[in-house]
Amino acid sequence: YEVERVVGHRHTKGKLQYYLKWNGYDSDENTWENKENVFCRDLVEAYWSGVEGVVSNNNNNSNNNGSSSGSSSNDSSWMPPKRWASWEDKVDSILTVERSDQKLLIRLLWSNGKETHHPIEEAHQKCPQKLIQFYEAHIKF
């Protein structure tokens, strides 16, 4: 198996885990892997370089999930056209749901490789199935 990119991270039971997108597999096949089992150093470094910018820009702590698919994905000038009624077929995945000033924001990875932030209400209307997939992947019992 080959890792395409590191999509997120979390700390579980004191261990760092990475959320990995596998080359040749859909995003719903992404998996959490312990740090010691991840051997794609360049992709991990690219991920952290993107997360550091997100963390410092939002004043979040380093335990928040974050993501980056590379330096070109964080182009803040790109936004989806308002004429798109649905984003379901244009969004690759929801990367994070974050709290900012008592509001929930989602971070989307688009099929063109760009990443954008949006209010959660916009996801309710434009990509509800992607939001359900995100919640199902992150639910803990």
The first five atom37 places (N, CA, C, CB, O) and aatype in JSON, in Angstrom:
{
  "aatype": [18, 6, 19, 6, 1, 19, 19, 7, 8, 1, 8, 16, 11, 7, 11, 10, 5, 18, 18, 10, 11, 17, 2, 7, 18, 3, 15, 3, 6, 2, 16, 17, 6, 2, 11, 6, 2, 19, 13, 4, 1, 3, 10, 19, 6, 0, 18, 17, 15, 7, 19, 6, 7, 19, 19, 15, 2, 2, 2, 2, 2, 15, 2, 2, 2, 7, 15, 15, 15, 7, 15, 15, 15, 2, 3, 15, 15, 17, 12, 14, 14, 11, 1, 17, 0, 15, 17, 6, 3, 11, 19, 3, 15, 9, 10, 16, 19, 6, 1, 15, 3, 5, 11, 10, 10, 9, 1, 10, 10, 17, 15, 2, 7, 11, 6, 16, 8, 8, 14, 9, 6, 6, 0, 8, 5, 11, 4, 14, 5, 11, 10, 9, 5, 13, 18, 6, 0, 8, 9, 11, 13],
  "atom_mask": [
    [1, 1, 1, 1, 1],
    [1, 1, 1, 1, 1],
    [1, 1, 1, 1, 1],
    [1, 1, 1, 1, 1],
    [1, 1, 1, 1, 1],
    [1, 1, 1, 1, 1],
    [1, 1, 1, 1, 1],
    [1, 1, 1, 0, 1],
    [1, 1, 1, 1, 1],
    [1, 1, 1, 1, 1],
    [1, 1, 1, 1, 1],
    [1, 1, 1, 1, 1],
    [1, 1, 1, 1, 1],
    [1, 1, 1, 0, 1],
    [1, 1, 1, 1, 1],
    [1, 1, 1, 1, 1],
    [1, 1, 1, 1, 1],
    [1, 1, 1, 1, 1],
    [1, 1, 1, 1, 1],
    [1, 1, 1, 1, 1],
    [1, 1, 1, 1, 1],
    [1, 1, 1, 1, 1],
    [1, 1, 1, 1, 1],
    [1, 1, 1, 0, 1],
    [1, 1, 1, 1, 1],
    [1, 1, 1, 1, 1],
    [1, 1, 1, 1, 1],
    [1, 1, 1, 1, 1],
    [1, 1, 1, 1, 1],
    [1, 1, 1, 1, 1],
    [1, 1, 1, 1, 1],
    [1, 1, 1, 1, 1],
    [1, 1, 1, 1, 1],
    [1, 1, 1, 1, 1],
    [1, 1, 1, 1, 1],
    [1, 1, 1, 1, 1],
    [1, 1, 1, 1, 1],
    [1, 1, 1, 1, 1],
    [1, 1, 1, 1, 1],
    [1, 1, 1, 1, 1],
    [1, 1, 1, 1, 1],
    [1, 1, 1, 1, 1],
    [1, 1, 1, 1, 1],
    [1, 1, 1, 1, 1],
    [1, 1, 1, 1, 1],
    [1, 1, 1, 1, 1],
    [1, 1, 1, 1, 1],
    [1, 1, 1, 1, 1],
    [1, 1, 1, 1, 1],
    [1, 1, 1, 0, 1],
    [1, 1, 1, 1, 1],
    [1, 1, 1, 1, 1],
    [1, 1, 1, 0, 1],
    [1, 1, 1, 1, 1],
    [1, 1, 1, 1, 1],
    [1, 1, 1, 1, 1],
    [1, 1, 1, 1, 1],
    [1, 1, 1, 1, 1],
    [1, 1, 1, 1, 1],
    [1, 1, 1, 1, 1],
    [1, 1, 1, 1, 1],
    [1, 1, 1, 1, 1],
    [1, 1, 1, 1, 1],
    [1, 1, 1, 1, 1],
    [1, 1, 1, 1, 1],
    [1, 1, 1, 0, 1],
    [1, 1, 1, 1, 1],
    [1, 1, 1, 1, 1],
    [1, 1, 1, 1, 1],
    [1, 1, 1, 0, 1],
    [1, 1, 1, 1, 1],
    [1, 1, 1, 1, 1],
    [1, 1, 1, 1, 1],
    [1, 1, 1, 1, 1],
    [1, 1, 1, 1, 1],
    [1, 1, 1, 1, 1],
    [1, 1, 1, 1, 1],
    [1, 1, 1, 1, 1],
    [1, 1, 1, 1, 1],
    [1, 1, 1, 1, 1],
    [1, 1, 1, 1, 1],
    [1, 1, 1, 1, 1],
    [1, 1, 1, 1, 1],
    [1, 1, 1, 1, 1],
    [1, 1, 1, 1, 1],
    [1, 1, 1, 1, 1],
    [1, 1, 1, 1, 1],
    [1, 1, 1, 1, 1],
    [1, 1, 1, 1, 1],
    [1, 1, 1, 1, 1],
    [1, 1, 1, 1, 1],
    [1, 1, 1, 1, 1],
    [1, 1, 1, 1, 1],
    [1, 1, 1, 1, 1],
    [1, 1, 1, 1, 1],
    [1, 1, 1, 1, 1],
    [1, 1, 1, 1, 1],
    [1, 1, 1, 1, 1],
    [1, 1, 1, 1, 1],
    [1, 1, 1, 1, 1],
    [1, 1, 1, 1, 1],
    [1, 1, 1, 1, 1],
    [1, 1, 1, 1, 1],
    [1, 1, 1, 1, 1],
    [1, 1, 1, 1, 1],
    [1, 1, 1, 1, 1],
    [1, 1, 1, 1, 1],
    [1, 1, 1, 1, 1],
    [1, 1, 1, 1, 1],
    [1, 1, 1, 1, 1],
    [1, 1, 1, 1, 1],
    [1, 1, 1, 1, 1],
    [1, 1, 1, 0, 1],
    [1, 1, 1, 1, 1],
    [1, 1, 1, 1, 1],
    [1, 1, 1, 1, 1],
    [1, 1, 1, 1, 1],
    [1, 1, 1, 1, 1],
    [1, 1, 1, 1, 1],
    [1, 1, 1, 1, 1],
    [1, 1, 1, 1, 1],
    [1, 1, 1, 1, 1],
    [1, 1, 1, 1, 1],
    [1, 1, 1, 1, 1],
    [1, 1, 1, 1, 1],
    [1, 1, 1, 1, 1],
    [1, 1, 1, 1, 1],
    [1, 1, 1, 1, 1],
    [1, 1, 1, 1, 1],
    [1, 1, 1, 1, 1],
    [1, 1, 1, 1, 1],
    [1, 1, 1, 1, 1],
    [1, 1, 1, 1, 1],
    [1, 1, 1, 1, 1],
    [1, 1, 1, 1, 1],
    [1, 1, 1, 1, 1],
    [1, 1, 1, 1, 1],
    [1, 1, 1, 1, 1],
    [1, 1, 1, 1, 1],
    [1, 1, 1, 1, 1],
    [1, 1, 1, 1, 1]
  ],
  "atom_positions": [
    [[0.84, -1.18, 0.0], [0.0, 0.0, 0.0], [0.88, 1.24, 0.0], [-0.95, 0.0, 1.21], [1.93, 1.27, 0.63]],
    [[0.43, 2.26, -0.72], [1.2, 3.5, -0.82], [0.34, 4.67, -0.32], [1.68, 3.75, -2.28], [-0.82, 4.8, -0.71]],
    [[0.92, 5.5, 0.52], [0.22, 6.66, 1.05], [0.23, 7.77, 0.01], [0.86, 7.15, 2.38], [1.27, 8.1, -0.55]],
    [[-0.95, 8.34, -0.25], [-1.07, 9.47, -1.16], [-0.79, 10.78, -0.43], [-2.47, 9.51, -1.81], [-0.06, 11.64, -0.92]],
    [[-1.4, 10.92, 0.78], [-1.17, 12.12, 1.58], [-1.63, 11.87, 3.01], [-1.91, 13.34, 0.98], [-2.43, 10.97, 3.29]],
    [[-1.12, 12.69, 3.91], [-1.56, 12.68, 5.3], [-2.69, 13.7, 5.39], [-0.37, 13.03, 6.3], [-2.52, 14.86, 5.02]],
    [[-3.85, 13.26, 5.89], [-5.04, 14.09, 5.89], [-5.31, 14.73, 7.24], [-6.24, 13.27, 5.47], [-5.92, 15.8, 7.31]],
    [[-4.86, 14.1, 8.33], [-5.12, 14.64, 9.65], [-4.28, 13.94, 10.7], [0.0, 0.0, 0.0], [-3.49, 13.04, 10.4]],
    [[-4.47, 14.36, 11.94], [-3.78, 13.71, 13.05], [-4.64, 13.8, 14.29], [-2.38, 14.34, 13.29], [-5.55, 14.62, 14.38]],
    [[-4.34, 12.94, 15.25], [-5.02, 12.97, 16.54], [-4.12, 12.28, 17.57], [-6.42, 12.28, 16.47], [-3.17, 11.57, 17.22]],
    [[-4.45, 12.5, 18.82], [-3.77, 11.81, 19.91], [-4.79, 10.88, 20.56], [-3.17, 12.83, 20.96], [-5.82, 11.33, 21.06]],
    [[-4.49, 9.59, 20.55], [-5.37, 8.59, 21.13], [-4.58, 7.74, 22.12], [-6.02, 7.7, 20.04], [-3.58, 7.12, 21.76]],
    [[-5.05, 7.72, 23.35], [-4.38, 6.96, 24.42], [-2.9, 7.32, 24.5], [-4.54, 5.45, 24.18], [-2.05, 6.45, 24.69]],
    [[-2.6, 8.61, 24.35], [-1.24, 9.09, 24.47], [-0.37, 8.85, 23.25], [0.0, 0.0, 0.0], [0.83, 9.16, 23.28]],
    [[-0.94, 8.32, 22.18], [-0.16, 8.04, 20.98], [-0.63, 8.93, 19.83], [-0.26, 6.56, 20.58], [-1.82, 9.18, 19.66]],
    [[0.34, 9.41, 19.06], [0.04, 10.21, 17.88], [-0.36, 9.28, 16.74], [1.25, 11.09, 17.48], [0.32, 8.3, 16.46]],
    [[-1.48, 9.6, 16.09], [-1.92, 8.85, 14.93], [-2.12, 9.81, 13.76], [-3.23, 8.07, 15.23], [-2.48, 10.97, 13.94]],
    [[-1.87, 9.3, 12.56], [-2.1, 10.06, 11.33], [-3.26, 9.45, 10.57], [-0.82, 10.1, 10.45], [-3.42, 8.23, 10.52]],
    [[-4.07, 10.32, 9.98], [-5.18, 9.89, 9.13], [-4.66, 9.91, 7.7], [-6.45, 10.81, 9.3], [-4.32, 10.98, 7.17]],
    [[-4.58, 8.74, 7.06], [-3.9, 8.59, 5.78], [-4.88, 8.35, 4.64], [-2.9, 7.47, 5.84], [-5.83, 7.57, 4.77]],
    [[-4.62, 9.03, 3.52], [-5.32, 8.79, 2.25], [-4.43, 7.87, 1.45], [-5.63, 10.13, 1.46], [-3.27, 8.19, 1.21]],
    [[-4.96, 6.72, 1.03], [-4.19, 5.71, 0.32], [-4.27, 5.92, -1.18], [-4.66, 4.31, 0.69], [-5.35, 6.17, -1.71]],
    [[-3.15, 5.8, -1.86], [-3.07, 5.97, -3.3], [-3.91, 4.89, -3.99], [-1.6, 5.9, -3.79], [-3.75, 3.7, -3.73]],
    [[-4.82, 5.33, -4.88], [-5.67, 4.39, -5.6], [-6.94, 4.0, -4.89], [0.0, 0.0, 0.0], [-7.71, 3.19, -5.4]],
    [[-7.18, 4.56, -3.7], [-8.39, 4.25, -2.94], [-9.19, 5.52, -2.69], [-8.02, 3.57, -1.6], [-8.62, 6.61, -2.62]],
    [[-10.5, 5.38, -2.55], [-11.37, 6.51, -2.25], [-11.11, 7.01, -0.84], [-12.84, 6.12, -2.42], [-10.53, 6.31, -0.01]],
    [[-11.55, 8.25, -0.57], [-11.35, 8.85, 0.75], [-12.07, 8.1, 1.86], [-11.82, 10.29, 0.74], [-11.67, 8.17, 3.02]],
    [[-13.14, 7.38, 1.52], [-13.83, 6.63, 2.57], [-13.03, 5.4, 3.01], [-15.2, 6.2, 2.09], [-13.44, 4.7, 3.94]],
    [[-11.91, 5.14, 2.36], [-11.0, 4.06, 2.74], [-9.82, 4.58, 3.58], [-10.48, 3.34, 1.49], [-8.94, 3.8, 3.94]],
    [[-9.81, 5.89, 3.9], [-8.75, 6.46, 4.73], [-8.7, 5.73, 6.07], [-8.97, 7.98, 4.95], [-9.73, 5.26, 6.56]],
    [[-7.51, 5.64, 6.66], [-7.36, 4.94, 7.94], [-6.48, 5.73, 8.9], [-6.78, 3.54, 7.72], [-5.64, 6.53, 8.49]],
    [[-6.71, 5.48, 10.2], [-5.85, 6.02, 11.24], [-4.72, 5.04, 11.48], [-6.65, 6.29, 12.56], [-4.96, 3.84, 11.67]],
    [[-3.48, 5.53, 11.47], [-2.31, 4.68, 11.69], [-1.43, 5.31, 12.76], [-1.51, 4.47, 10.37], [-1.24, 6.53, 12.78]],
    [[-0.89, 4.49, 13.65], [0.04, 4.98, 14.66], [1.29, 5.54, 14.0], [0.41, 3.86, 15.65], [1.73, 5.05, 12.96]],
    [[1.84, 6.58, 14.61], [3.02, 7.26, 14.07], [4.14, 6.29, 13.74], [3.52, 8.3, 15.07], [4.78, 6.41, 12.69]],
    [[4.38, 5.33, 14.62], [5.51, 4.41, 14.39], [5.29, 3.48, 13.19], [5.74, 3.57, 15.63], [6.23, 2.81, 12.76]],
    [[4.07, 3.43, 12.65], [3.79, 2.6, 11.48], [3.71, 3.41, 10.19], [2.49, 1.85, 11.69], [3.37, 2.86, 9.14]],
    [[4.02, 4.7, 10.27], [3.94, 5.57, 9.09], [5.36, 5.87, 8.63], [3.15, 6.9, 9.41], [6.15, 6.46, 9.38]],
    [[5.68, 5.47, 7.4], [7.06, 5.57, 6.91], [7.19, 6.51, 5.71], [7.56, 4.2, 6.53], [8.13, 6.38, 4.92]],
    [[6.28, 7.45, 5.56], [6.34, 8.4, 4.44], [6.75, 9.77, 4.98], [4.96, 8.48, 3.68], [5.93, 10.68, 5.08]],
    [[7.99, 9.89, 5.34], [8.51, 11.07, 6.02], [8.22, 12.37, 5.27], [9.99, 10.93, 6.21], [7.83, 13.36, 5.88]],
    [[8.39, 12.37, 3.94], [8.16, 13.58, 3.16], [6.7, 14.03, 3.22], [8.58, 13.37, 1.71], [6.42, 15.22, 3.29]],
    [[5.76, 13.08, 3.2], [4.34, 13.43, 3.28], [3.97, 13.92, 4.68], [3.48, 12.23, 2.91], [3.15, 14.83, 4.82]],
    [[4.58, 13.33, 5.7], [4.34, 13.79, 7.08], [4.88, 15.21, 7.25], [5.02, 12.82, 8.1], [4.21, 16.05, 7.86]],
    [[6.07, 15.49, 6.71], [6.63, 16.83, 6.81], [5.77, 17.85, 6.06], [8.06, 16.85, 6.25], [5.56, 18.96, 6.55]],
    [[5.28, 17.47, 4.88], [4.39, 18.36, 4.12], [3.11, 18.63, 4.9], [4.06, 17.75, 2.73], [2.61, 19.76, 4.92]],
    [[2.59, 17.61, 5.53], [1.39, 17.76, 6.35], [1.63, 18.76, 7.48], [0.95, 16.4, 6.93], [0.85, 19.69, 7.67]],
    [[2.72, 18.57, 8.25], [2.97, 19.44, 9.39], [3.27, 20.87, 8.97], [4.13, 18.9, 10.21], [2.92, 21.8, 9.69]],
    [[3.9, 21.07, 7.83], [4.15, 22.44, 7.38], [2.84, 23.15, 7.11], [5.04, 22.45, 6.11], [2.73, 24.36, 7.35]],
    [[1.85, 22.44, 6.62], [0.53, 23.03, 6.4], [-0.24, 23.24, 7.68], [0.0, 0.0, 0.0], [-0.93, 24.25, 7.83]],
    [[-0.13, 22.32, 8.62], [-0.83, 22.42, 9.89], [-0.31, 23.58, 10.71], [-0.69, 21.12, 10.68], [-1.09, 24.29, 11.34]],
    [[1.0, 23.79, 10.71], [1.57, 24.88, 11.49], [0.97, 26.21, 11.08], [3.1, 24.93, 11.34], [0.67, 27.04, 11.93]],
    [[0.78, 26.43, 9.79], [0.16, 27.66, 9.32], [-1.28, 27.77, 9.77], [0.0, 0.0, 0.0], [-1.72, 28.85, 10.17]],
    [[-2.01, 26.69, 9.72], [-3.4, 26.69, 10.14], [-3.5, 26.94, 11.63], [-4.08, 25.37, 9.78], [-4.33, 27.73, 12.07]],
    [[-2.67, 26.28, 12.41], [-2.71, 26.43, 13.86], [-2.39, 27.87, 14.25], [-1.72, 25.47, 14.53], [-3.1, 28.45, 15.07]],
    [[-1.35, 28.44, 13.68], [-0.98, 29.79, 14.08], [-1.99, 30.81, 13.59], [0.4, 30.13, 13.56], [-2.21, 31.82, 14.26]],
    [[-2.6, 30.59, 12.44], [-3.59, 31.54, 11.92], [-4.87, 31.54, 12.73], [-3.9, 31.23, 10.48], [-5.52, 32.57, 12.87]],
    [[-5.24, 30.39, 13.27], [-6.49, 30.28, 14.01], [-6.3, 30.31, 15.52], [-7.19, 29.02, 13.62], [-7.28, 30.24, 16.26]],
    [[-5.06, 30.41, 15.98], [-4.75, 30.41, 17.4], [-5.3, 29.17, 18.1], [-5.3, 31.65, 18.06], [-5.77, 29.26, 19.24]],
    [[-5.23, 28.04, 17.44], [-5.63, 26.77, 18.05], [-4.42, 26.11, 18.65], [-6.3, 25.85, 17.01], [-3.29, 26.48, 18.36]],
    [[-4.66, 25.1, 19.52], [-3.52, 24.37, 20.04], [-3.17, 23.23, 19.1], [-3.82, 23.83, 21.45], [-3.93, 22.92, 18.19]],
    [[-2.03, 22.61, 19.31], [-1.52, 21.62, 18.38], [-2.25, 20.29, 18.46], [-0.07, 21.39, 18.63], [-1.96, 19.4, 17.66]],
    [[-3.18, 20.12, 19.37], [-3.92, 18.87, 19.45], [-5.11, 18.84, 18.52], [-4.37, 18.63, 20.85], [-5.74, 17.79, 18.38]],
    [[-5.44, 19.94, 17.88], [-6.55, 19.94, 16.94], [-6.19, 19.17, 15.7], [-6.96, 21.35, 16.58], [-5.03, 19.17, 15.27]],
    [[-7.18, 18.52, 15.11], [-6.95, 17.88, 13.83], [-6.76, 18.97, 12.8], [-8.12, 16.93, 13.43], [-7.43, 20.01, 12.84]],
    [[-5.84, 18.74, 11.87], [-5.6, 19.69, 10.8], [-5.17, 18.91, 9.61], [0.0, 0.0, 0.0], [-5.04, 17.69, 9.68]],
    [[-4.94, 19.58, 8.52], [-4.54, 18.82, 7.35], [-3.95, 19.72, 6.3], [-5.71, 18.07, 6.79], [-4.08, 20.94, 6.33]],
    [[-3.29, 19.07, 5.37], [-2.75, 19.74, 4.21], [-2.41, 18.69, 3.19], [-1.51, 20.59, 4.57], [-1.92, 17.62, 3.52]],
    [[-2.68, 19.0, 1.95], [-2.29, 18.06, 0.9], [-1.11, 18.6, 0.12], [-3.46, 17.77, -0.03], [-0.79, 18.09, -0.95]],
    [[-0.46, 19.62, 0.65], [0.7, 20.18, -0.02], [0.62, 21.68, -0.07], [0.0, 0.0, 0.0], [-0.39, 22.27, 0.33]],
    [[1.67, 22.3, -0.56], [1.73, 23.75, -0.52], [0.73, 24.42, -1.43], [3.1, 24.21, -0.86], [0.25, 25.5, -1.11]],
    [[0.39, 23.81, -2.57], [-0.52, 24.46, -3.5], [-1.97, 24.39, -3.05], [-0.38, 23.85, -4.87], [-2.81, 25.12, -3.58]],
    [[-2.3, 23.52, -2.1], [-3.69, 23.33, -1.71], [-4.21, 24.46, -0.84], [-3.84, 22.02, -0.98], [-5.43, 24.6, -0.7]],
    [[-3.35, 25.26, -0.26], [-3.79, 26.3, 0.65], [-3.93, 27.65, -0.03], [-2.83, 26.41, 1.79], [-3.65, 28.68, 0.58]],
    [[-4.35, 27.66, -1.29], [-4.54, 28.89, -2.05], [-5.81, 29.57, -1.55], [-4.62, 28.61, -3.57], [-6.91, 29.16, -1.91]],
    [[-5.66, 30.6, -0.73], [-6.81, 31.23, -0.1], [-7.64, 32.06, -1.07], [-6.36, 32.1, 1.03], [-8.71, 32.52, -0.7]],
    [[-7.18, 32.26, -2.3], [-7.94, 33.05, -3.26], [-9.02, 32.24, -3.95], [-7.01, 33.65, -4.28], [-9.93, 32.82, -4.53]],
    [[-8.95, 30.91, -3.92], [-9.94, 30.08, -4.6], [-11.13, 29.83, -3.7], [-9.32, 28.74, -5.04], [-10.97, 29.46, -2.54]],
    [[-12.32, 30.02, -4.23], [-13.56, 29.68, -3.54], [-14.49, 29.03, -4.55], [-14.22, 30.95, -2.9], [-14.42, 29.32, -5.74]],
    [[-15.37, 28.14, -4.09], [-16.31, 27.5, -5.02], [-17.3, 28.52, -5.57], [-17.06, 26.34, -4.32], [-17.72, 29.43, -4.85]],
    [[-17.68, 28.39, -6.83], [-18.66, 29.32, -7.4], [-19.99, 29.24, -6.65], [-18.88, 29.03, -8.89], [-20.43, 28.15, -6.29]],
    [[-20.62, 30.37, -6.43], [-21.89, 30.41, -5.7], [-23.01, 29.71, -6.47], [-22.28, 31.85, -5.41], [-24.01, 29.3, -5.87]],
    [[-22.86, 29.57, -7.78], [-23.91, 28.96, -8.59], [-24.03, 27.45, -8.37], [-23.65, 29.24, -10.06], [-25.02, 26.84, -8.78]],
    [[-23.03, 26.84, -7.73], [-23.1, 25.4, -7.47], [-24.14, 25.13, -6.38], [-21.7, 24.84, -7.04], [-23.96, 25.54, -5.23]],
    [[-25.21, 24.47, -6.74], [-26.26, 24.15, -5.77], [-25.81, 23.07, -4.8], [-27.55, 23.71, -6.49], [-26.13, 23.11, -3.61]],
    [[-25.05, 22.1, -5.31], [-24.56, 21.0, -4.49], [-23.05, 20.89, -4.66], [-25.25, 19.67, -4.85], [-22.51, 21.1, -5.74]],
    [[-22.38, 20.55, -3.56], [-20.94, 20.34, -3.61], [-20.57, 18.87, -3.5], [-20.25, 21.13, -2.5], [-19.39, 18.52, -3.54]],
    [[-21.56, 18.0, -3.37], [-21.3, 16.58, -3.09], [-20.3, 15.96, -4.06], [-22.59, 15.8, -3.15], [-19.4, 15.23, -3.63]],
    [[-20.43, 16.23, -5.35], [-19.53, 15.61, -6.33], [-18.25, 16.4, -6.55], [-20.25, 15.47, -7.65], [-17.38, 15.96, -7.3]],
    [[-18.11, 17.55, -5.89], [-16.93, 18.39, -6.07], [-16.01, 18.38, -4.85], [-17.35, 19.81, -6.38], [-14.84, 18.77, -4.94]],
    [[-16.54, 17.94, -3.72], [-15.76, 17.86, -2.47], [-15.19, 16.45, -2.35], [-16.63, 18.21, -1.22], [-15.92, 15.47, -2.44]],
    [[-13.88, 16.37, -2.16], [-13.24, 15.08, -1.92], [-13.56, 14.59, -0.52], [-11.7, 15.16, -2.13], [-13.98, 13.45, -0.33]],
    [[-13.37, 15.47, 0.47], [-13.67, 15.09, 1.85], [-13.72, 16.32, 2.74], [-12.63, 14.08, 2.38], [-13.21, 17.39, 2.39]],
    [[-14.33, 16.15, 3.9], [-14.27, 17.15, 4.96], [-13.08, 16.76, 5.83], [-15.62, 17.23, 5.8], [-13.03, 15.65, 6.36]],
    [[-12.14, 17.67, 5.97], [-10.91, 17.38, 6.7], [-11.07, 17.58, 8.2], [-9.79, 18.23, 6.18], [-10.63, 16.75, 8.99]],
    [[-11.68, 18.69, 8.58], [-11.85, 18.99, 10.0], [-13.14, 19.75, 10.23], [-10.65, 19.79, 10.54], [-13.68, 20.38, 9.32]],
    [[-13.63, 19.68, 11.44], [-14.66, 20.57, 11.94], [-14.02, 21.26, 13.14], [-16.01, 19.81, 12.32], [-13.59, 20.6, 14.08]],
    [[-13.97, 22.59, 13.1], [-13.26, 23.36, 14.12], [-14.18, 24.4, 14.74], [-12.02, 24.03, 13.52], [-15.09, 24.91, 14.08]],
    [[-13.95, 24.72, 16.0], [-14.69, 25.79, 16.66], [-13.86, 27.07, 16.55], [-15.01, 25.45, 18.15], [-12.68, 27.09, 16.88]],
    [[-14.51, 28.13, 16.08], [-13.85, 29.43, 15.97], [-14.85, 30.49, 16.41], [-13.35, 29.69, 14.51], [-15.9, 30.66, 15.8]],
    [[-14.51, 31.22, 17.47], [-15.4, 32.25, 18.0], [-16.82, 31.74, 18.21], [-15.42, 33.45, 17.06], [-17.79, 32.37, 17.79]],
    [[-16.94, 30.59, 18.86], [-18.22, 29.97, 19.18], [-19.03, 29.54, 17.96], [-19.04, 30.92, 20.0], [-20.23, 29.28, 18.07]],
    [[-18.38, 29.47, 16.78], [-19.03, 28.98, 15.57], [-18.26, 27.76, 15.09], [-19.08, 30.09, 14.46], [-17.06, 27.64, 15.34]],
    [[-18.95, 26.86, 14.42], [-18.28, 25.7, 13.84], [-17.93, 26.0, 12.38], [-19.18, 24.45, 13.94], [-18.76, 26.47, 11.6]],
    [[-16.68, 25.71, 12.04], [-16.2, 25.86, 10.67], [-15.75, 24.5, 10.17], [-15.05, 26.9, 10.58], [-15.2, 23.7, 10.92]],
    [[-15.99, 24.24, 8.88], [-15.49, 23.01, 8.28], [-14.35, 23.36, 7.34], [-16.61, 22.25, 7.52], [-14.31, 24.44, 6.75]],
    [[-13.43, 22.43, 7.23], [-12.33, 22.57, 6.28], [-12.51, 21.49, 5.23], [-10.91, 22.46, 7.0], [-12.47, 20.3, 5.53]],
    [[-12.7, 21.93, 3.98], [-12.98, 21.01, 2.88], [-11.76, 20.79, 2.01], [-14.13, 21.54, 2.03], [-10.97, 21.7, 1.8]],
    [[-11.62, 19.57, 1.52], [-10.65, 19.25, 0.48], [-11.45, 19.01, -0.79], [-9.75, 18.0, 0.85], [-12.27, 18.1, -0.85]],
    [[-11.21, 19.85, -1.8], [-11.93, 19.77, -3.06], [-11.24, 18.8, -4.0], [-12.05, 21.15, -3.71], [-10.06, 18.48, -3.84]],
    [[-11.98, 18.33, -4.99], [-11.41, 17.39, -5.96], [-10.29, 18.02, -6.78], [-12.51, 16.88, -6.9], [-9.49, 17.31, -7.38]],
    [[-10.21, 19.36, -6.81], [-9.11, 20.04, -7.51], [-7.88, 20.22, -6.62], [-9.58, 21.41, -8.0], [-6.89, 20.83, -7.04]],
    [[-7.93, 19.68, -5.38], [-6.79, 19.75, -4.48], [-6.77, 20.97, -3.58], [0.0, 0.0, 0.0], [-5.9, 21.07, -2.71]],
    [[-7.68, 21.9, -3.77], [-7.73, 23.12, -2.95], [-8.42, 22.83, -1.62], [-8.47, 24.25, -3.69], [-9.23, 21.91, -1.51]],
    [[-8.08, 23.61, -0.6], [-8.7, 23.51, 0.71], [-9.34, 24.85, 1.05], [-7.67, 23.1, 1.8], [-8.75, 25.9, 0.83]],
    [[-10.56, 24.8, 1.61], [-11.27, 26.02, 1.99], [-11.98, 25.81, 3.32], [-12.28, 26.43, 0.9], [-12.25, 24.67, 3.72]],
    [[-12.27, 26.91, 4.01], [-13.03, 26.9, 5.26], [-14.41, 27.49, 4.99], [-12.28, 27.7, 6.39], [-14.56, 28.44, 4.22]],
    [[-15.43, 26.92, 5.65], [-16.81, 27.39, 5.48], [-17.57, 27.2, 6.78], [-17.52, 26.63, 4.33], [-17.23, 26.33, 7.58]],
    [[-18.6, 28.02, 7.01], [-19.47, 27.8, 8.17], [-20.17, 26.44, 8.04], [-20.51, 28.94, 8.31], [-20.48, 26.01, 6.93]],
    [[-20.42, 25.79, 9.16], [-21.04, 24.47, 9.16], [-22.4, 24.5, 8.48], [-21.18, 23.94, 10.59], [-22.81, 23.52, 7.86]],
    [[-23.11, 25.61, 8.6], [-24.43, 25.73, 7.98], [-24.36, 25.57, 6.46], [-25.06, 27.08, 8.33], [-25.28, 25.04, 5.84]],
    [[-23.26, 26.03, 5.88], [-23.08, 25.88, 4.44], [-22.92, 24.41, 4.06], [-21.86, 26.69, 3.96], [-23.42, 23.97, 3.02]],
    [[-22.24, 23.65, 4.9], [-22.09, 22.21, 4.66], [-23.44, 21.5, 4.79], [-21.07, 21.59, 5.63], [-23.72, 20.56, 4.05]],
    [[-24.27, 21.94, 5.73], [-25.6, 21.35, 5.89], [-26.38, 21.43, 4.58], [-26.38, 22.05, 7.02], [-27.09, 20.5, 4.22]],
    [[-26.24, 22.55, 3.86], [-26.99, 22.76, 2.63], [-26.29, 22.22, 1.39], [-27.26, 24.21, 2.44], [-26.94, 21.66, 0.51]],
    [[-24.97, 22.38, 1.3], [-24.25, 22.09, 0.06], [-23.67, 20.67, -0.01], [-23.14, 23.07, -0.1], [-23.57, 20.11, -1.1]],
    [[-23.3, 20.1, 1.13], [-22.69, 18.75, 1.1], [-23.05, 17.95, 2.36], [-21.15, 18.85, 0.95], [-22.16, 17.55, 3.11]],
    [[-24.35, 17.73, 2.58], [-24.76, 17.03, 3.8], [-24.25, 15.59, 3.89], [-26.25, 17.03, 3.9], [-23.94, 15.12, 4.99]],
    [[-24.16, 14.9, 2.77], [-23.68, 13.51, 2.81], [-22.21, 13.45, 3.2], [-23.89, 12.84, 1.45], [-21.8, 12.55, 3.93]],
    [[-21.41, 14.41, 2.73], [-19.99, 14.45, 3.12], [-19.87, 14.72, 4.62], [-19.23, 15.55, 2.32], [-18.99, 14.16, 5.28]],
    [[-20.75, 15.56, 5.14], [-20.74, 15.86, 6.57], [-21.1, 14.61, 7.38], [-21.72, 17.01, 6.89], [-20.48, 14.34, 8.41]],
    [[-22.09, 13.86, 6.92], [-22.45, 12.61, 7.6], [-21.28, 11.63, 7.56], [-23.7, 11.97, 6.95], [-20.98, 10.98, 8.56]],
    [[-20.62, 11.52, 6.4], [-19.46, 10.63, 6.28], [-18.36, 11.03, 7.27], [-18.91, 10.65, 4.85], [-17.74, 10.17, 7.89]],
    [[-18.13, 12.33, 7.41], [-17.12, 12.81, 8.35], [-17.49, 12.42, 9.78], [-16.96, 14.35, 8.24], [-16.66, 11.89, 10.52]],
    [[-18.74, 12.68, 10.16], [-19.18, 12.35, 11.51], [-19.08, 10.85, 11.77], [-20.62, 12.82, 11.74], [-18.63, 10.43, 12.84]],
    [[-19.49, 10.03, 10.81], [-19.42, 8.58, 10.99], [-17.98, 8.11, 11.15], [-20.07, 7.87, 9.8], [-17.71, 7.19, 11.92]],
    [[-17.05, 8.73, 10.43], [-15.64, 8.34, 10.51], [-15.0, 8.75, 11.84], [-14.86, 8.95, 9.35], [-14.0, 8.17, 12.25]],
    [[-15.57, 9.75, 12.5], [-14.95, 10.28, 13.71], [-15.74, 10.02, 14.99], [-14.76, 11.74, 13.56], [-15.34, 10.46, 16.06]],
    [[-16.84, 9.31, 14.89], [-17.65, 9.04, 16.09], [-16.91, 8.08, 17.02], [-19.03, 8.45, 15.69], [-16.24, 7.15, 16.57]],
    [[-17.04, 8.32, 18.31], [-16.41, 7.47, 19.32], [-17.47, 7.01, 20.3], [-15.26, 8.21, 20.06], [-18.32, 7.79, 20.73]],
    [[-17.42, 5.74, 20.63], [-18.37, 5.18, 21.59], [-17.65, 4.82, 22.87], [-19.08, 3.95, 21.02], [-18.28, 4.33, 23.81]]
  ]
}
